[in-house]
Amino acid sequence: MTATIAELDSGEGVLGATLADARTLSALTALSAAEAGQATLFASTGAVHAMDTPEQAETEAEVGELSRTELRSLIGDLLVSGAGRTGS
């Protein structure tokens, strides 16, 4: 799902309502000499979601619901990129 940042901030639309129901919000950042990665995660009453981190406030954000497996994979990918390794 996508929404503008303004919609998310105002709580409008489906994504705005989902974000308004957030129980936790985490920003994960992994850095290495070669690259950086970041993921914004939030948990609502019924699910865990990942949100992209747009560079400009007027851009649209992409938000997706994550399964347990997808969440573990995302975190693993960030840890691997932050350690400067490829694959595991």
N, C-alpha and C positions, 0 to 999 in steps of 0.2 A: 504494500500500500504506500502511496505517496501523499504528502500534504505540504503546504507551504509552512515556513517557519512561523509566520504570523498566525496561521490557523492553530498550530501546536501551542503557541504562547497564549492564545485566547481561549483554548479549550474547545474550539469549534470543530465540527465534523467527527467522524468515527475515530480518527487517530488522536485528535485533541482530547476526546473523552477517554480514550484508552490511557493516554499519558497523564490525564488528570487523576486517574485511578492508580497511578504508580505508587508502589509501596517502598521500593528501593530504586536508586539510580547510581550507576557506577560508570566511571570512565576508565578504561584500561588502556595503558600506553606502554608500548615496548619499543626500545631504542637500541640500535647497534651502530657501529661505525658506518655500515653500508645502507641501512634503511630504518624506517620508523613505521609503526603501525598503531592504529587507535581504534577502539570500538566503544560505543556508548551502549550500555545495557540497562534495561529497566524491567522490573517485575511488577505486573499488575495483579489483581486478585486471582486471575485464572491462568496467566501465562508469563513467560519470559520473552522479551523482545530485544532485538538489536536495531540500532538506529545509526545511519551514516552520520558523518560529521561534516556538514556543508561549510564551505569557506566563506560564503556571503549570506547575510541574514535573509535576503529575498529569495534564495534558492529553495527548492523543494527537498524535503527529507524523505528518505526511503526507510520504512520501518517494517520489519518482518518478525513474525512469531517464530521462536526457536524451540525445537525439541531438545530433550536432554542430550542426545547425541550431537546435534548441531552446535549446541552451546559448548560442549567439551571440545569439539573440533575447532571452533572459532578461538577459544582460549589457547588451545594447543598451537594453532597457527601463529598467534601473536607471540607466544613464548618462544617458538622456534625462530621467528623473524627477529625478535629482540636479542636472541642469543647469537645471531649472525650465522646460524646453521641452516642448512637446507636438508629437509627430510629428517626422519628419525627412525 
